Amino acid sequence: MDAGLPLDTVVRTRIMLTDVSQWEDAARAHSEFFAAIRPASTLVEVEGFINREWLVEVEADCVANR
């Protein structure tokens, strides 16, 4: 989803997984987008999401006009 800000405005991400054994794949995907930016990042396992088919959720905090 495009929120209208470029990736280099991201200062923190949170990755929530329903299966923490998949953390390496999630970290690899995260680094494809954020390797040059290196935002603070947290990865956690969650029981589930509202839609049981969802496996991962990513939140990003941005700071505009950096």
CHARMM-style PDB file with segment names, atoms N, HN, CA, C and O in Angstrom:
ATOM      1  N   MET     1       0.833  -1.176   0.000  1.00  0.00      PROA
ATOM      2  CA  MET     1       0.000   0.000   0.000  1.00  0.00      PROA
ATOM      3  C   MET     1       0.874   1.233   0.000  1.00  0.00      PROA
ATOM      4  O   MET     1       1.857   1.287   0.739  1.00  0.00      PROA
ATOM      5  N   ASP     2       0.555   2.191  -0.779  1.00  0.00      PROA
ATOM      6  HN  ASP     2      -0.244   2.148  -1.379  1.00  0.00      PROA
ATOM      7  CA  ASP     2       1.325   3.420  -0.890  1.00  0.00      PROA
ATOM      8  C   ASP     2       0.663   4.501  -0.039  1.00  0.00      PROA
ATOM      9  O   ASP     2      -0.483   4.885  -0.276  1.00  0.00      PROA
ATOM     10  N   ALA     3       1.403   4.982   0.952  1.00  0.00      PROA
ATOM     11  HN  ALA     3       2.334   4.671   1.145  1.00  0.00      PROA
ATOM     12  CA  ALA     3       0.874   6.017   1.847  1.00  0.00      PROA
ATOM     13  C   ALA     3       1.304   7.411   1.403  1.00  0.00      PROA
ATOM     14  O   ALA     3       0.988   8.399   2.065  1.00  0.00      PROA
ATOM     15  N   GLY     4       2.022   7.494   0.289  1.00  0.00      PROA
ATOM     16  HN  GLY     4       2.279   6.691  -0.249  1.00  0.00      PROA
ATOM     17  CA  GLY     4       2.390   8.794  -0.248  1.00  0.00      PROA
ATOM     18  C   GLY     4       3.755   9.303   0.169  1.00  0.00      PROA
ATOM     19  O   GLY     4       4.143  10.396  -0.242  1.00  0.00      PROA
ATOM     20  N   LEU     5       4.500   8.551   0.972  1.00  0.00      PROA
ATOM     21  HN  LEU     5       4.185   7.663   1.306  1.00  0.00      PROA
ATOM     22  CA  LEU     5       5.833   8.965   1.393  1.00  0.00      PROA
ATOM     23  C   LEU     5       6.865   7.990   0.847  1.00  0.00      PROA
ATOM     24  O   LEU     5       6.572   6.801   0.719  1.00  0.00      PROA
ATOM     25  N   PRO     6       8.065   8.462   0.521  1.00  0.00      PROA
ATOM     26  CA  PRO     6       9.096   7.547   0.030  1.00  0.00      PROA
ATOM     27  C   PRO     6       9.635   6.659   1.158  1.00  0.00      PROA
ATOM     28  O   PRO     6       9.525   7.007   2.334  1.00  0.00      PROA
ATOM     29  N   LEU     7      10.211   5.526   0.796  1.00  0.00      PROA
ATOM     30  HN  LEU     7      10.300   5.243  -0.159  1.00  0.00      PROA
ATOM     31  CA  LEU     7      10.724   4.588   1.788  1.00  0.00      PROA
ATOM     32  C   LEU     7      11.785   5.198   2.701  1.00  0.00      PROA
ATOM     33  O   LEU     7      11.915   4.783   3.853  1.00  0.00      PROA
ATOM     34  N   ASP     8      12.540   6.170   2.208  1.00  0.00      PROA
ATOM     35  HN  ASP     8      12.435   6.507   1.272  1.00  0.00      PROA
ATOM     36  CA  ASP     8      13.604   6.721   3.057  1.00  0.00      PROA
ATOM     37  C   ASP     8      13.081   7.590   4.200  1.00  0.00      PROA
ATOM     38  O   ASP     8      13.875   8.124   4.975  1.00  0.00      PROA
ATOM     39  N   THR     9      11.770   7.739   4.318  1.00  0.00      PROA
ATOM     40  HN  THR     9      11.125   7.306   3.689  1.00  0.00      PROA
ATOM     41  CA  THR     9      11.200   8.440   5.470  1.00  0.00      PROA
ATOM     42  C   THR     9      10.834   7.472   6.597  1.00  0.00      PROA
ATOM     43  O   THR     9      10.410   7.899   7.671  1.00  0.00      PROA
ATOM     44  N   VAL    10      10.999   6.167   6.353  1.00  0.00      PROA
ATOM     45  HN  VAL    10      11.344   5.820   5.481  1.00  0.00      PROA
ATOM     46  CA  VAL    10      10.672   5.159   7.368  1.00  0.00      PROA
ATOM     47  C   VAL    10      11.770   5.146   8.431  1.00  0.00      PROA
ATOM     48  O   VAL    10      12.952   5.010   8.113  1.00  0.00      PROA
ATOM     49  N   VAL    11      11.371   5.288   9.696  1.00  0.00      PROA
ATOM     50  HN  VAL    11      10.412   5.398   9.955  1.00  0.00      PROA
ATOM     51  CA  VAL    11      12.331   5.289  10.803  1.00  0.00      PROA
ATOM     52  C   VAL    11      12.176   4.067  11.707  1.00  0.00      PROA
ATOM     53  O   VAL    11      13.079   3.754  12.483  1.00  0.00      PROA
ATOM     54  N   ARG    12      11.036   3.375  11.613  1.00  0.00      PROA
ATOM     55  HN  ARG    12      10.303   3.630  10.983  1.00  0.00      PROA
ATOM     56  CA  ARG    12      10.809   2.195  12.448  1.00  0.00      PROA
ATOM     57  C   ARG    12       9.798   1.277  11.767  1.00  0.00      PROA
ATOM     58  O   ARG    12       8.822   1.740  11.178  1.00  0.00      PROA
ATOM     59  N   THR    13      10.045  -0.033  11.854  1.00  0.00      PROA
ATOM     60  HN  THR    13      10.838  -0.409  12.333  1.00  0.00      PROA
ATOM     61  CA  THR    13       9.092  -1.013  11.353  1.00  0.00      PROA
ATOM     62  C   THR    13       8.810  -2.043  12.436  1.00  0.00      PROA
ATOM     63  O   THR    13       9.634  -2.300  13.313  1.00  0.00      PROA
ATOM     64  N   ARG    14       7.616  -2.625  12.345  1.00  0.00      PROA
ATOM     65  HN  ARG    14       6.947  -2.416  11.632  1.00  0.00      PROA
ATOM     66  CA  ARG    14       7.224  -3.724  13.213  1.00  0.00      PROA
ATOM     67  C   ARG    14       6.683  -4.834  12.318  1.00  0.00      PROA
ATOM     68  O   ARG    14       5.764  -4.618  11.529  1.00  0.00      PROA
ATOM     69  N   ILE    15       7.256  -6.004  12.447  1.00  0.00      PROA
ATOM     70  HN  ILE    15       8.004  -6.179  13.088  1.00  0.00      PROA
ATOM     71  CA  ILE    15       6.818  -7.159  11.665  1.00  0.00      PROA
ATOM     72  C   ILE    15       6.168  -8.133  12.629  1.00  0.00      PROA
ATOM     73  O   ILE    15       6.788  -8.571  13.598  1.00  0.00      PROA
ATOM     74  N   MET    16       4.918  -8.468  12.360  1.00  0.00      PROA
ATOM     75  HN  MET    16       4.414  -8.113  11.573  1.00  0.00      PROA
ATOM     76  CA  MET    16       4.187  -9.422  13.197  1.00  0.00      PROA
ATOM     77  C   MET    16       3.904 -10.669  12.374  1.00  0.00      PROA
ATOM     78  O   MET    16       3.320 -10.589  11.294  1.00  0.00      PROA
ATOM     79  N   LEU    17       4.319 -11.816  12.885  1.00  0.00      PROA
ATOM     80  HN  LEU    17       4.793 -11.881  13.763  1.00  0.00      PROA
ATOM     81  CA  LEU    17       4.160 -13.093  12.193  1.00  0.00      PROA
ATOM     82  C   LEU    17       3.286 -14.034  13.014  1.00  0.00      PROA
ATOM     83  O   LEU    17       3.371 -14.056  14.242  1.00  0.00      PROA
ATOM     84  N   THR    18       2.454 -14.805  12.339  1.00  0.00      PROA
ATOM     85  HN  THR    18       2.386 -14.787  11.341  1.00  0.00      PROA
ATOM     86  CA  THR    18       1.675 -15.820  13.043  1.00  0.00      PROA
ATOM     87  C   THR    18       2.496 -17.090  13.254  1.00  0.00      PROA
ATOM     88  O   THR    18       2.110 -17.953  14.043  1.00  0.00      PROA
ATOM     89  N   ASP    19       3.633 -17.211  12.551  1.00  0.00      PROA
ATOM     90  HN  ASP    19       3.946 -16.510  11.910  1.00  0.00      PROA
ATOM     91  CA  ASP    19       4.533 -18.362  12.701  1.00  0.00      PROA
ATOM     92  C   ASP    19       5.959 -17.840  12.741  1.00  0.00      PROA
ATOM     93  O   ASP    19       6.554 -17.572  11.697  1.00  0.00      PROA
ATOM     94  N   VAL    20       6.513 -17.694  13.945  1.00  0.00      PROA
ATOM     95  HN  VAL    20       6.030 -17.912  14.793  1.00  0.00      PROA
ATOM     96  CA  VAL    20       7.838 -17.080  14.090  1.00  0.00      PROA
ATOM     97  C   VAL    20       8.947 -17.906  13.431  1.00  0.00      PROA
ATOM     98  O   VAL    20      10.042 -17.392  13.203  1.00  0.00      PROA
ATOM     99  N   SER    21       8.678 -19.168  13.125  1.00  0.00      PROA
ATOM    100  HN  SER    21       7.788 -19.586  13.310  1.00  0.00      PROA
ATOM    101  CA  SER    21       9.695 -19.966  12.426  1.00  0.00      PROA
ATOM    102  C   SER    21       9.969 -19.415  11.025  1.00  0.00      PROA
ATOM    103  O   SER    21      10.962 -19.788  10.400  1.00  0.00      PROA
ATOM    104  N   GLN    22       9.108 -18.539  10.532  1.00  0.00      PROA
ATOM    105  HN  GLN    22       8.301 -18.236  11.040  1.00  0.00      PROA
ATOM    106  CA  GLN    22       9.283 -17.921   9.220  1.00  0.00      PROA
ATOM    107  C   GLN    22      10.050 -16.595   9.293  1.00  0.00      PROA
ATOM    108  O   GLN    22      10.061 -15.832   8.327  1.00  0.00      PROA
ATOM    109  N   TRP    23      10.693 -16.320  10.440  1.00  0.00      PROA
ATOM    110  HN  TRP    23      10.684 -16.940  11.224  1.00  0.00      PROA
ATOM    111  CA  TRP    23      11.335 -15.024  10.638  1.00  0.00      PROA
ATOM    112  C   TRP    23      12.431 -14.737   9.615  1.00  0.00      PROA
ATOM    113  O   TRP    23      12.607 -13.585   9.217  1.00  0.00      PROA
ATOM    114  N   GLU    24      13.167 -15.751   9.184  1.00  0.00      PROA
ATOM    115  HN  GLU    24      13.025 -16.686   9.508  1.00  0.00      PROA
ATOM    116  CA  GLU    24      14.247 -15.505   8.226  1.00  0.00      PROA
ATOM    117  C   GLU    24      13.700 -15.014   6.885  1.00  0.00      PROA
ATOM    118  O   GLU    24      14.267 -14.101   6.284  1.00  0.00      PROA
ATOM    119  N   ASP    25      12.615 -15.606   6.417  1.00  0.00      PROA
ATOM    120  HN  ASP    25      12.154 -16.347   6.906  1.00  0.00      PROA
ATOM    121  CA  ASP    25      11.995 -15.150   5.174  1.00  0.00      PROA
ATOM    122  C   ASP    25      11.477 -13.718   5.319  1.00  0.00      PROA
ATOM    123  O   ASP    25      11.620 -12.901   4.409  1.00  0.00      PROA
ATOM    124  N   ALA    26      10.882 -13.429   6.461  1.00  0.00      PROA
ATOM    125  HN  ALA    26      10.766 -14.093   7.200  1.00  0.00      PROA
ATOM    126  CA  ALA    26      10.375 -12.073   6.709  1.00  0.00      PROA
ATOM    127  C   ALA    26      11.524 -11.072   6.762  1.00  0.00      PROA
ATOM    128  O   ALA    26      11.424  -9.984   6.194  1.00  0.00      PROA
ATOM    129  N   ALA    27      12.599 -11.424   7.432  1.00  0.00      PROA
ATOM    130  HN  ALA    27      12.680 -12.308   7.893  1.00  0.00      PROA
ATOM    131  CA  ALA    27      13.759 -10.529   7.523  1.00  0.00      PROA
ATOM    132  C   ALA    27      14.392 -10.310   6.150  1.00  0.00      PROA
ATOM    133  O   ALA    27      14.828  -9.203   5.834  1.00  0.00      PROA
ATOM    134  N   ARG    28      14.442 -11.354   5.345  1.00  0.00      PROA
ATOM    135  HN  ARG    28      14.088 -12.253   5.602  1.00  0.00      PROA
ATOM    136  CA  ARG    28      15.003 -11.231   3.994  1.00  0.00      PROA
ATOM    137  C   ARG    28      14.152 -10.284   3.144  1.00  0.00      PROA
ATOM    138  O   ARG    28      14.689  -9.427   2.442  1.00  0.00      PROA
ATOM    139  N   ALA    29      12.836 -10.438   3.207  1.00  0.00      PROA
ATOM    140  HN  ALA    29      12.400 -11.135   3.777  1.00  0.00      PROA
ATOM    141  CA  ALA    29      11.942  -9.552   2.453  1.00  0.00      PROA
ATOM    142  C   ALA    29      12.070  -8.111   2.949  1.00  0.00      PROA
ATOM    143  O   ALA    29      12.094  -7.175   2.150  1.00  0.00      PROA
ATOM    144  N   HSD    30      12.152  -7.941   4.254  1.00  0.00      PROA
ATOM    145  HN  HSD    30      12.133  -8.701   4.903  1.00  0.00      PROA
ATOM    146  CA  HSD    30      12.309  -6.606   4.849  1.00  0.00      PROA
ATOM    147  C   HSD    30      13.586  -5.955   4.336  1.00  0.00      PROA
ATOM    148  O   HSD    30      13.581  -4.778   3.977  1.00  0.00      PROA
ATOM    149  N   SER    31      14.673  -6.706   4.299  1.00  0.00      PROA
ATOM    150  HN  SER    31      14.677  -7.663   4.590  1.00  0.00      PROA
ATOM    151  CA  SER    31      15.955  -6.133   3.874  1.00  0.00      PROA
ATOM    152  C   SER    31      15.972  -5.764   2.392  1.00  0.00      PROA
ATOM    153  O   SER    31      16.744  -4.896   1.986  1.00  0.00      PROA
ATOM    154  N   GLU    32      15.136  -6.407   1.583  1.00  0.00      PROA
ATOM    155  HN  GLU    32      14.509  -7.112   1.913  1.00  0.00      PROA
ATOM    156  CA  GLU    32      15.057  -6.035   0.169  1.00  0.00      PROA
ATOM    157  C   GLU    32      14.584  -4.595   0.008  1.00  0.00      PROA
ATOM    158  O   GLU    32      14.990  -3.908  -0.930  1.00  0.00      PROA
ATOM    159  N   PHE    33      13.739  -4.142   0.907  1.00  0.00      PROA
ATOM    160  HN  PHE    33      13.410  -4.700   1.668  1.00  0.00      PROA
ATOM    161  CA  PHE    33      13.212  -2.778   0.836  1.00  0.00      PROA
ATOM    162  C   PHE    33      13.996  -1.792   1.692  1.00  0.00      PROA
ATOM    163  O   PHE    33      14.105  -0.620   1.334  1.00  0.00      PROA
ATOM    164  N   PHE    34      14.544  -2.250   2.819  1.00  0.00      PROA
ATOM    165  HN  PHE    34      14.454  -3.203   3.110  1.00  0.00      PROA
ATOM    166  CA  PHE    34      15.082  -1.327   3.808  1.00  0.00      PROA
ATOM    167  C   PHE    34      16.570  -1.459   4.086  1.00  0.00      PROA
ATOM    168  O   PHE    34      17.056  -0.854   5.042  1.00  0.00      PROA
ATOM    169  N   ALA    35      17.318  -2.224   3.295  1.00  0.00      PROA
ATOM    170  HN  ALA    35      16.923  -2.716   2.518  1.00  0.00      PROA
ATOM    171  CA  ALA    35      18.743  -2.438   3.563  1.00  0.00      PROA
ATOM    172  C   ALA    35      19.528  -1.126   3.596  1.00  0.00      PROA
ATOM    173  O   ALA    35      20.408  -0.954   4.440  1.00  0.00      PROA
ATOM    174  N   ALA    36      19.223  -0.218   2.702  1.00  0.00      PROA
ATOM    175  HN  ALA    36      18.508  -0.358   2.017  1.00  0.00      PROA
ATOM    176  CA  ALA    36      19.968   1.052   2.652  1.00  0.00      PROA
ATOM    177  C   ALA    36      19.475   2.048   3.691  1.00  0.00      PROA
ATOM    178  O   ALA    36      20.183   2.994   4.035  1.00  0.00      PROA
ATOM    179  N   ILE    37      18.267   1.837   4.190  1.00  0.00      PROA
ATOM    180  HN  ILE    37      17.692   1.069   3.911  1.00  0.00      PROA
ATOM    181  CA  ILE    37      17.656   2.789   5.124  1.00  0.00      PROA
ATOM    182  C   ILE    37      17.928   2.388   6.572  1.00  0.00      PROA
ATOM    183  O   ILE    37      18.231   3.233   7.415  1.00  0.00      PROA
ATOM    184  N   ARG    38      17.816   1.094   6.847  1.00  0.00      PROA
ATOM    185  HN  ARG    38      17.570   0.408   6.162  1.00  0.00      PROA
ATOM    186  CA  ARG    38      18.061   0.504   8.159  1.00  0.00      PROA
ATOM    187  C   ARG    38      17.252   1.145   9.289  1.00  0.00      PROA
ATOM    188  O   ARG    38      17.826   1.664  10.246  1.00  0.00      PROA
ATOM    189  N   PRO    39      15.924   1.109   9.181  1.00  0.00      PROA
ATOM    190  CA  PRO    39      15.109   1.641  10.274  1.00  0.00      PROA
ATOM    191  C   PRO    39      15.192   0.723  11.504  1.00  0.00      PROA
ATOM    192  O   PRO    39      15.538  -0.453  11.386  1.00  0.00      PROA
ATOM    193  N   ALA    40      14.877   1.264  12.661  1.00  0.00      PROA
ATOM    194  HN  ALA    40      14.596   2.219  12.756  1.00  0.00      PROA
ATOM    195  CA  ALA    40      14.722   0.414  13.839  1.00  0.00      PROA
ATOM    196  C   ALA    40      13.627  -0.595  13.507  1.00  0.00      PROA
ATOM    197  O   ALA    40      12.649  -0.256  12.841  1.00  0.00      PROA
ATOM    198  N   SER    41      13.788  -1.831  13.969  1.00  0.00      PROA
ATOM    199  HN  SER    41      14.582  -2.107  14.510  1.00  0.00      PROA
ATOM    200  CA  SER    41      12.834  -2.861  13.574  1.00  0.00      PROA
ATOM    201  C   SER    41      12.581  -3.831  14.715  1.00  0.00      PROA
ATOM    202  O   SER    41      13.485  -4.178  15.476  1.00  0.00      PROA
ATOM    203  N   THR    42      11.331  -4.259  14.814  1.00  0.00      PROA
ATOM    204  HN  THR    42      10.597  -3.977  14.196  1.00  0.00      PROA
ATOM    205  CA  THR    42      10.925  -5.252  15.803  1.00  0.00      PROA
ATOM    206  C   THR    42      10.189  -6.363  15.071  1.00  0.00      PROA
ATOM    207  O   THR    42       9.371  -6.103  14.188  1.00  0.00      PROA
ATOM    208  N   LEU    43      10.487  -7.608  15.446  1.00  0.00      PROA
ATOM    209  HN  LEU    43      11.151  -7.819  16.164  1.00  0.00      PROA
ATOM    210  CA  LEU    43       9.802  -8.760  14.868  1.00  0.00      PROA
ATOM    211  C   LEU    43       9.199  -9.560  16.023  1.00  0.00      PROA
ATOM    212  O   LEU    43       9.907  -9.944  16.955  1.00  0.00      PROA
ATOM    213  N   VAL    44       7.902  -9.807  15.958  1.00  0.00      PROA
ATOM    214  HN  VAL    44       7.328  -9.495  15.201  1.00  0.00      PROA
ATOM    215  CA  VAL    44       7.218 -10.531  17.032  1.00  0.00      PROA
ATOM    216  C   VAL    44       6.275 -11.581  16.460  1.00  0.00      PROA
ATOM    217  O   VAL    44       5.815 -11.477  15.323  1.00  0.00      PROA
ATOM    218  N   GLU    45       5.998 -12.593  17.276  1.00  0.00      PROA
ATOM    219  HN  GLU    45       6.371 -12.678  18.199  1.00  0.00      PROA
ATOM    220  CA  GLU    45       5.000 -13.591  16.917  1.00  0.00      PROA
ATOM    221  C   GLU    45       3.679 -13.211  17.577  1.00  0.00      PROA
ATOM    222  O   GLU    45       3.641 -12.816  18.743  1.00  0.00      PROA
ATOM    223  N   VAL    46       2.599 -13.337  16.812  1.00  0.00      PROA
ATOM    224  HN  VAL    46       2.630 -13.658  15.865  1.00  0.00      PROA
ATOM    225  CA  VAL    46       1.264 -13.046  17.324  1.00  0.00      PROA
ATOM    226  C   VAL    46       0.387 -14.289  17.179  1.00  0.00      PROA
ATOM    227  O   VAL    46       0.647 -15.157  16.346  1.00  0.00      PROA
ATOM    228  N   GLU    47      -0.640 -14.353  17.997  1.00  0.00      PROA
ATOM    229  HN  GLU    47      -0.851 -13.648  18.674  1.00  0.00      PROA
ATOM    230  CA  GLU    47      -1.583 -15.482  17.961  1.00  0.00      PROA
ATOM    231  C   GLU    47      -2.298 -15.565  16.619  1.00  0.00      PROA
ATOM    232  O   GLU    47      -2.483 -16.654  16.077  1.00  0.00      PROA
ATOM    233  N   GLY    48      -2.700 -14.418  16.083  1.00  0.00      PROA
ATOM    234  HN  GLY    48      -2.550 -13.533  16.523  1.00  0.00      PROA
ATOM    235  CA  GLY    48      -3.407 -14.390  14.815  1.00  0.00      PROA
ATOM    236  C   GLY    48      -3.945 -13.004  14.546  1.00  0.00      PROA
ATOM    237  O   GLY    48      -3.835 -12.100  15.373  1.00  0.00      PROA
ATOM    238  N   PHE    49      -4.525 -12.859  13.377  1.00  0.00      PROA
ATOM    239  HN  PHE    49      -4.614 -13.594  12.705  1.00  0.00      PROA
ATOM    240  CA  PHE    49      -5.110 -11.591  12.951  1.00  0.00      PROA
ATOM    241  C   PHE    49      -6.618 -11.771  12.788  1.00  0.00      PROA
ATOM    242  O   PHE    49      -7.126 -12.889  12.873  1.00  0.00      PROA
ATOM    243  N   ILE    50      -7.312 -10.700  12.560  1.00  0.00      PROA
ATOM    244  HN  ILE    50      -6.900  -9.792  12.490  1.00  0.00      PROA
ATOM    245  CA  ILE    50      -8.761 -10.761  12.367  1.00  0.00      PROA
ATOM    246  C   ILE    50      -9.112 -11.750  11.263  1.00  0.00      PROA
ATOM    247  O   ILE    50     -10.027 -12.559  11.413  1.00  0.00      PROA
ATOM    248  N   ASN    51      -8.380 -11.680  10.151  1.00  0.00      PROA
ATOM    249  HN  ASN    51      -7.637 -11.022  10.029  1.00  0.00      PROA
ATOM    250  CA  ASN    51      -8.549 -12.636   9.057  1.00  0.00      PROA
ATOM    251  C   ASN    51      -7.522 -13.749   9.268  1.00  0.00      PROA
ATOM    252  O   ASN    51      -6.321 -13.500   9.162  1.00  0.00      PROA
ATOM    253  N   ARG    52      -7.963 -14.947   9.558  1.00  0.00      PROA
ATOM    254  HN  ARG    52      -8.939 -15.149   9.644  1.00  0.00      PROA
ATOM    255  CA  ARG    52      -7.073 -16.077   9.860  1.00  0.00      PROA
ATOM    256  C   ARG    52      -6.164 -16.468   8.695  1.00  0.00      PROA
ATOM    257  O   ARG    52      -5.196 -17.201   8.897  1.00  0.00      PROA
ATOM    258  N   GLU    53      -6.453 -15.999   7.494  1.00  0.00      PROA
ATOM    259  HN  GLU    53      -7.239 -15.403   7.330  1.00  0.00      PROA
ATOM    260  CA  GLU    53      -5.602 -16.308   6.347  1.00  0.00      PROA
ATOM    261  C   GLU    53      -4.353 -15.435   6.314  1.00  0.00      PROA
ATOM    262  O   GLU    53      -3.372 -15.787   5.659  1.00  0.00      PROA
ATOM    263  N   TRP    54      -4.374 -14.310   7.006  1.00  0.00      PROA
ATOM    264  HN  TRP    54      -5.170 -14.024   7.538  1.00  0.00      PROA
ATOM    265  CA  TRP    54      -3.217 -13.419   7.042  1.00  0.00      PROA
ATOM    266  C   TRP    54      -2.096 -14.071   7.840  1.00  0.00      PROA
ATOM    267  O   TRP    54      -2.337 -14.653   8.898  1.00  0.00      PROA
ATOM    268  N   LEU    55      -0.875 -13.973   7.333  1.00  0.00      PROA
ATOM    269  HN  LEU    55      -0.679 -13.501   6.474  1.00  0.00      PROA
ATOM    270  CA  LEU    55       0.287 -14.569   7.992  1.00  0.00      PROA
ATOM    271  C   LEU    55       1.247 -13.534   8.556  1.00  0.00      PROA
ATOM    272  O   LEU    55       1.993 -13.816   9.494  1.00  0.00      PROA
ATOM    273  N   VAL    56       1.227 -12.333   7.983  1.00  0.00      PROA
ATOM    274  HN  VAL    56       0.621 -12.104   7.222  1.00  0.00      PROA
ATOM    275  CA  VAL    56       2.185 -11.306   8.393  1.00  0.00      PROA
ATOM    276  C   VAL    56       1.540  -9.937   8.289  1.00  0.00      PROA
ATOM    277  O   VAL    56       0.705  -9.690   7.419  1.00  0.00      PROA
ATOM    278  N   GLU    57       1.941  -9.049   9.192  1.00  0.00      PROA
ATOM    279  HN  GLU    57       2.619  -9.249   9.899  1.00  0.00      PROA
ATOM    280  CA  GLU    57       1.544  -7.646   9.115  1.00  0.00      PROA
ATOM    281  C   GLU    57       2.795  -6.817   9.362  1.00  0.00      PROA
ATOM    282  O   GLU    57       3.603  -7.135  10.235  1.00  0.00      PROA
ATOM    283  N   VAL    58       2.943  -5.756   8.588  1.00  0.00      PROA
ATOM    284  HN  VAL    58       2.286  -5.498   7.879  1.00  0.00      PROA
ATOM    285  CA  VAL    58       4.076  -4.853   8.749  1.00  0.00      PROA
ATOM    286  C   VAL    58       3.544  -3.454   9.008  1.00  0.00      PROA
ATOM    287  O   VAL    58       2.707  -2.944   8.263  1.00  0.00      PROA
ATOM    288  N   GLU    59       4.038  -2.845  10.068  1.00  0.00      PROA
ATOM    289  HN  GLU    59       4.718  -3.259  10.673  1.00  0.00      PROA
ATOM    290  CA  GLU    59       3.726  -1.445  10.362  1.00  0.00      PROA
ATOM    291  C   GLU    59       4.987  -0.627  10.121  1.00  0.00      PROA
ATOM    292  O   GLU    59       6.096  -1.103  10.364  1.00  0.00      PROA
ATOM    293  N   ALA    60       4.823   0.580   9.652  1.00  0.00      PROA
ATOM    294  HN  ALA    60       3.923   0.967   9.454  1.00  0.00      PROA
ATOM    295  CA  ALA    60       5.973   1.458   9.427  1.00  0.00      PROA
ATOM    296  C   ALA    60       5.658   2.852   9.958  1.00  0.00      PROA
ATOM    297  O   ALA    60       4.595   3.413   9.690  1.00  0.00      PROA
ATOM    298  N   ASP    61       6.598   3.393  10.710  1.00  0.00      PROA
ATOM    299  HN  ASP    61       7.461   2.937  10.927  1.00  0.00      PROA
ATOM    300  CA  ASP    61       6.508   4.776  11.173  1.00  0.00      PROA
ATOM    301  C   ASP    61       7.410   5.627  10.299  1.00  0.00      PROA
ATOM    302  O   ASP    61       8.569   5.280  10.070  1.00  0.00      PROA
ATOM    303  N   CYS    62       6.887   6.729   9.814  1.00  0.00      PROA
ATOM    304  HN  CYS    62       5.946   7.011  10.000  1.00  0.00      PROA
ATOM    305  CA  CYS    62       7.636   7.610   8.918  1.00  0.00      PROA
ATOM    306  C   CYS    62       7.769   8.998   9.528  1.00  0.00      PROA
ATOM    307  O   CYS    62       6.943   9.433  10.331  1.00  0.00      PROA
ATOM    308  N   VAL    63       8.823   9.672   9.125  1.00  0.00      PROA
ATOM    309  HN  VAL    63       9.494   9.319   8.472  1.00  0.00      PROA
ATOM    310  CA  VAL    63       9.020  11.068   9.499  1.00  0.00      PROA
ATOM    311  C   VAL    63       9.227  11.834   8.190  1.00  0.00      PROA
ATOM    312  O   VAL    63      10.217  11.631   7.487  1.00  0.00      PROA
ATOM    313  N   ALA    64       8.289  12.703   7.882  1.00  0.00      PROA
ATOM    314  HN  ALA    64       7.485  12.868   8.453  1.00  0.00      PROA
ATOM    315  CA  ALA    64       8.392  13.500   6.656  1.00  0.00      PROA
ATOM    316  C   ALA    64       9.332  14.670   6.867  1.00  0.00      PROA
ATOM    317  O   ALA    64       9.569  15.085   8.002  1.00  0.00      PROA
ATOM    318  N   ASN    65       9.862  15.198   5.793  1.00  0.00      PROA
ATOM    319  HN  ASN    65       9.670  14.861   4.871  1.00  0.00      PROA
ATOM    320  CA  ASN    65      10.759  16.363   5.824  1.00  0.00      PROA
ATOM    321  C   ASN    65      11.989  16.112   6.657  1.00  0.00      PROA
ATOM    322  O   ASN    65      12.392  16.956   7.457  1.00  0.00      PROA
ATOM    323  N   ARG    66      12.591  14.946   6.469  1.00  0.00      PROA
ATOM    324  HN  ARG    66      12.264  14.261   5.818  1.00  0.00      PROA
ATOM    325  CA  ARG    66      13.826  14.621   7.196  1.00  0.00      PROA
ATOM    326  C   ARG    66      14.991  15.352   6.639  1.00  0.00      PROA
ATOM    327  OT1 ARG    66      16.109  15.197   7.130  1.00  0.00      PROA
TER     328      ARG     66
END
